[in-house]
Amino acid sequence: VQLQASGGGLVQAGGSLRLSCAASGSIFSINGMGWYRQAPGKQRELVAHITSGGITNYGNSVKGRFTISRGDAKNTVYLRMNSLKPEDTAVYYCNAVDYGSRLHYWGQGTLVTVSS
């Protein structure tokens, strides 16, 4: 499985961005997709996750501001980020998971910078 993420960039606090991630390869094995982020000096943390059935899960710091969704083809996941804060600044990584084998796949990361 290969993941290609896009959509990061520089935005002012209070602004919005949308990240996209497209999966290719053995996508039939994917049960869930999502986003993690890692800020400098911090551990990677869950941002949002969505299952193939559409069940979503969000990190506490982004609840109510970020929305994860999947495209019609189910191999694409989007992250709509509203009301961005400087503390949202991080490298955002697309993730796909095969629940059966517990294999995780990672995209290359896309940088989101929120200026105050």
Summary of the structure (lengths in Angstrom):
residues: 116
radius of gyration: 13.4
end to end distance: 36.8
largest distance: 42.5
contacts: 348
relative contact order: 0.33
helix: 8%
strand: 55%
